Amino acid sequence: MRSAILSVKLLKTGFFVLLLLSPLIVRSQLVPLPNAFAHNDYFHKRPLFDALENGYTNIEADIFLEEDNLIVAHINPFFRSDKTLEALYLKPLAEHIAKNNGQVYKGYNEPVILMIDIKTGADNTYAKLKTLLKKYSSILSSYDHGVVLKGAVTIVLSGHKPYKMIKAEENRLAFIDEDLIKTSQDTTSTNVYKLSSCKYSKILKWEGRGDLPDNERRRLCTYVVMAHRFGKKVRLWASPENSIVWEELLKCGVDLITTDKLVSLKNFLLSRSVSYENSSIMITSNAK
């Protein structure tokens, strides 16, 4: 009789513990992270998939035009002839999307952004890139005579940007990352610009020690509001890699947090979501 009672108590305890842990169990599964931006993803052992397996919805690769090939590298493209944009990113993305019912993440209906940072001449590199993108047009967002059509992946160009070529095209498969500092000077709609970015230190000097100074907060918020008014997501690159800074950036409305620490940012964003969910549960409970 005692053993039966003990078994029932253990079952109840186990059920209660499982109930408490269920939000964490769900969060440990693959969750697309709209705020997560993988900087120079190709530094990782498995370019692209290290980012995707951590739920990143924004991924960056730097490219050099070398002997008619688009080589992925940050500084020196030599000895990387096999590390092409197609081999590391476009082909694997197309294969992954084909196996995944036309999406990068199941149930995630927004395009994943692949930012291509052009390190060589803007116009000649883009001319080569255009030819390559046409090969993968079935998975890419496009601009067609004033209409933006969403695909599974949106290509955004940074670095040396082919402004004139992009603006002159009636049909294309690429958009531009605008300079956040110049947002108020160009009201061009999202048919050209998808993101608005700048270096963290151009706006903020704060590194996460003490409170974010009010004047720096106001400065950042002003730029964020302007960019959002024109339909652009905001990103600051080369920001301090710590959760205190990440939290303040999100509070100021910054859309994308750039990092080389994929797991650290993922855990921060997931725990942040769980804490908000728990707060909502507490509020609902108290309201009763």
C-alpha positions in Angstrom: 0.0 0.0 0.0 2.8 2.4 1.0 4.7 1.6 -2.3 1.5 2.4 -4.3 1.0 5.8 -2.5 4.7 6.6 -3.0 4.4 5.8 -6.8 1.4 8.2 -7.0 3.3 10.9 -5.2 6.3 10.5 -7.5 4.1 10.6 -10.6 2.5 13.8 -9.3 5.9 15.3 -8.5 7.3 14.4 -12.0 4.2 15.9 -13.7 4.6 19.1 -11.7 8.3 19.4 -12.6 7.6 18.7 -16.3 4.9 21.4 -16.3 7.4 23.9 -14.8 10.1 23.0 -17.3 7.9 22.9 -20.4 8.6 26.5 -21.5 12.4 25.8 -21.2 12.0 22.5 -23.1 10.2 24.3 -25.9 12.8 27.1 -26.0 15.6 24.5 -26.3 14.2 23.4 -29.6 15.1 25.3 -32.8 13.4 28.7 -32.6 13.8 31.4 -35.4 15.3 34.6 -33.8 14.2 37.7 -35.7 16.7 39.9 -33.7 19.7 37.7 -34.3 22.4 38.7 -36.9 25.4 36.3 -37.4 28.4 38.5 -38.2 31.0 36.8 -40.5 29.4 33.5 -40.2 32.0 31.8 -42.4 34.5 32.1 -39.5 32.6 29.2 -37.9 33.4 25.5 -38.7 30.2 25.1 -40.6 29.3 28.3 -42.5 25.6 28.9 -42.8 24.5 25.9 -40.8 26.1 27.0 -37.6 23.9 30.1 -37.9 20.8 28.3 -39.0 21.0 25.6 -36.3 21.1 28.4 -33.7 18.0 30.0 -35.2 19.6 33.1 -36.8 17.4 34.8 -39.4 20.1 37.3 -40.5 23.5 36.1 -41.8 26.5 38.0 -43.2 29.2 37.0 -45.7 32.0 39.2 -47.1 32.9 38.6 -50.8 35.8 39.5 -53.1 35.7 39.3 -56.9 38.8 37.3 -57.7 39.5 36.0 -61.2 35.8 36.0 -62.0 34.9 34.1 -58.8 33.0 35.5 -55.8 35.2 34.4 -52.9 34.0 34.5 -49.3 36.7 36.0 -47.0 37.0 38.8 -44.5 40.4 40.3 -45.4 42.5 38.0 -47.6 40.8 36.0 -50.4 44.0 34.1 -51.4 44.0 30.3 -50.8 40.2 30.3 -50.6 39.3 29.6 -54.2 37.0 26.8 -53.2 35.2 29.1 -50.6 32.8 30.7 -53.0 29.5 32.4 -52.2 27.6 29.8 -54.2 29.3 26.8 -52.5 29.1 28.1 -48.9 25.7 29.9 -49.0 23.4 30.0 -52.1 23.6 26.3 -53.1 23.2 24.9 -49.5 20.3 27.4 -48.9 18.5 26.3 -52.0 18.9 22.6 -51.1 17.8 23.3 -47.5 14.7 25.2 -48.6 13.7 22.6 -51.1 13.7 20.0 -48.4 11.9 22.3 -46.0 8.7 23.0 -47.9 10.0 26.2 -49.4 11.0 27.9 -46.1 14.3 28.3 -44.3 12.5 27.6 -41.0 9.2 25.7 -40.9 6.4 28.0 -40.0 8.6 31.2 -40.2 7.1 33.2 -43.0 9.5 36.2 -43.1 12.5 36.1 -45.4 15.9 35.2 -43.9 18.3 38.0 -44.7 21.7 37.1 -46.3 23.8 40.3 -46.2 26.6 40.3 -48.7 29.4 42.7 -47.8 31.2 43.6 -51.0 34.9 44.1 -50.5 36.0 44.7 -54.1 34.7 47.2 -56.7 31.0 47.8 -56.2 29.8 47.8 -59.9 32.0 45.0 -61.3 31.4 42.8 -58.3 27.6 43.3 -58.5 27.6 42.6 -62.2 29.1 39.2 -61.4 26.8 38.7 -58.5 23.7 39.5 -60.5 24.4 36.5 -62.8 24.8 34.2 -59.9 21.6 35.4 -58.1 19.5 34.7 -61.2 20.5 31.1 -60.9 18.8 31.1 -57.5 15.9 33.4 -58.2 13.3 30.9 -57.1 14.3 31.3 -53.4 15.1 35.0 -53.4 13.0 38.1 -52.7 12.7 40.4 -55.8 11.9 43.9 -57.0 9.8 44.0 -60.1 8.6 47.3 -61.5 7.8 48.9 -58.2 6.6 45.7 -56.4 8.6 43.9 -53.8 7.9 40.1 -53.8 9.0 38.2 -50.7 11.1 35.0 -51.2 12.6 32.6 -48.6 15.8 34.7 -48.6 16.4 38.4 -49.1 19.8 39.5 -50.4 21.0 42.8 -48.9 24.2 44.4 -50.1 26.7 46.2 -47.8 30.3 47.4 -48.0 31.0 48.8 -51.5 27.4 49.4 -52.6 26.3 49.7 -56.2 23.8 52.5 -55.5 23.4 53.7 -59.1 23.1 50.3 -60.6 20.5 49.2 -58.0 18.4 52.3 -58.3 18.3 52.1 -62.1 17.1 48.6 -62.2 13.4 47.8 -62.8 14.0 44.1 -62.0 16.5 42.8 -59.5 17.2 40.3 -56.7 19.1 42.5 -54.3 18.5 45.4 -51.9 20.9 47.8 -50.1 21.9 48.3 -46.5 21.7 52.0 -45.9 24.0 54.1 -43.7 21.9 54.8 -40.6 23.6 58.2 -40.1 22.2 59.3 -43.5 18.7 57.9 -43.0 17.1 61.4 -42.8 18.7 62.4 -46.1 17.2 59.6 -48.2 13.5 58.8 -48.0 13.7 56.1 -50.7 11.2 53.3 -49.8 12.0 49.7 -49.1 12.3 49.0 -52.8 16.0 49.9 -52.5 16.8 49.8 -48.8 15.9 47.0 -46.4 18.2 47.7 -43.5 19.8 50.8 -42.0 23.2 50.2 -40.3 26.2 51.9 -38.9 29.2 51.3 -36.6 28.2 51.2 -32.9 30.8 53.8 -31.9 29.4 56.4 -34.3 26.4 56.7 -32.1 27.3 55.3 -28.7 30.4 55.4 -26.6 28.9 53.4 -23.7 30.3 49.9 -23.3 27.9 48.5 -20.8 29.4 49.8 -17.6 26.9 51.9 -15.5 23.8 53.3 -17.0 23.4 54.2 -20.7 23.8 58.0 -20.7 20.5 59.8 -21.5 22.1 61.9 -24.3 23.3 58.7 -26.0 20.0 57.0 -25.6 18.1 59.9 -27.1 20.6 60.0 -30.0 20.1 56.4 -30.8 16.4 56.5 -30.4 16.2 59.4 -32.8 18.0 57.4 -35.5 15.9 54.4 -34.9 12.6 56.3 -35.2 13.7 57.8 -38.5 14.8 54.5 -39.9 11.5 52.8 -38.8 9.5 55.7 -40.4 10.9 54.7 -43.7 10.4 50.9 -43.2 14.0 49.9 -42.5 15.3 47.6 -39.8 18.2 49.0 -37.7 21.5 47.4 -37.0 24.6 48.6 -35.2 27.8 46.6 -36.0 30.9 46.2 -33.9 28.9 46.6 -30.7 30.2 45.4 -27.3 29.5 41.7 -27.0 27.6 41.5 -23.7 24.0 41.1 -22.6 23.8 44.5 -20.8 24.4 46.3 -24.1 22.2 43.9 -26.1 19.3 44.6 -23.7 19.6 48.4 -24.0 19.8 48.2 -27.8 16.6 46.2 -27.9 14.9 48.6 -25.5 15.9 51.5 -27.8 14.2 49.7 -30.8 17.3 48.4 -32.5 16.0 45.5 -34.6 19.1 43.4 -35.2 21.9 42.4 -32.7 25.1 41.6 -34.5 27.4 39.0 -32.9 30.2 36.5 -33.5 29.0 34.7 -30.3 26.2 32.7 -31.8 25.3 30.6 -28.8 25.6 33.4 -26.3 23.2 35.7 -28.2 20.8 32.9 -28.8 20.6 32.0 -25.1 20.2 35.7 -24.2 17.3 36.2 -26.6 15.6 32.9 -25.6 15.9 33.7 -21.9 14.6 37.2 -22.5 11.5 35.7 -24.2 10.9 33.2 -21.4 11.2 35.9 -18.8 8.6 38.0 -20.6 6.3 35.0 -21.0 6.6 34.3 -17.3 5.9 38.0 -16.5 2.7 37.7 -18.7 1.6 34.6 -16.8 2.1 36.3 -13.5 0.1 39.4 -14.6 -2.7 37.2 -15.9 -2.7 35.2 -12.7 -2.8 38.4 -10.5 -5.6 39.8 -12.6 -7.8 36.9 -11.6 
